[in-house]
């Protein structure tokens, strides 16, 4: 029972780490990345669809994204969706595709993005700690029911703390990598 609880906790912590890393990819650096368009929803024939379902997004140059819709009728809808999003990018429509130029980051914008990064990292830390807290509650309940001994509970809590520390260090490593990316000129 203890091993299943610890394995379940580790799987949840791993998932929290993956979600946090994914959130980091959505923070725009000075380089073009199709991931920054992930949350853009296009109103296509009355349905809200992710931009990746109505167009191909490529990176022809380091600071440019090219969006080529499969249906030319979707161009204006894609353009409107980008303007409506919080990306603060202006699309250039040439009649066949849309180009997005990613401007270089200012020093002030870099500081804002780093604050955003640290906020997302803290959310990742909280998610990992919540998994630990939930597992500790399960262990205490099992001890009260008599399913496991107090010694087993203590050993399991120690292992759980080591797991928690390991995943928090992983989040911190991901923060350092992204921070270096943001500060790169």
Phi, psi and omega in degrees: 000317181296317181296321179296318179298317181292321178294319178297317179298316180296320179297319180292322178294320178298318179296318178299319178297316180297317179297317180297315178299320178296319178300324179296325181293337181280347177280123187285125171263188180286354182260154178282136177213130179301339181297334182291344179266002186304323183268002180282123180254128182257131176277099186244107183052047175084359179245143175272113181237148174297147184302329180292343180269352179240354183203164174261131180250121180234166179240088181288332179222159183303333182244022182225136172250139176242127181247115181247105181289151178284333178240119183300337178293344182274353184305310183293324179295319179295317180300314179298319181296320180292318179296324182285336183288173180268021183283338183057041177241144179256119180284143175250110183265121179255011180095337178243326182210173178240133176251136175242118176267125179270113181288153176296148183281138174278165180299320180295317180295322178299317179297319178297317180293324178292322175298316178299318179300313181294326177296315179294324178295319179296322176298322176295317178300315181298317180299318180294317179295325178296322176297316179300312182300315180298317181292321177299319178299319177297319179296316180296320178297317180296323178293317180296323179286342181091011180288327177226157180277166178296325178295317178297321179297315181296316179297318180296320179295323178296315178297320180297320179296320178297319177299314180301313180300319180299314183286329176292322176296322178297318177298316180297323177296317179297323178297314181300317181296313181293323180297318178298321177298317182291325183277347180295131182257000000 
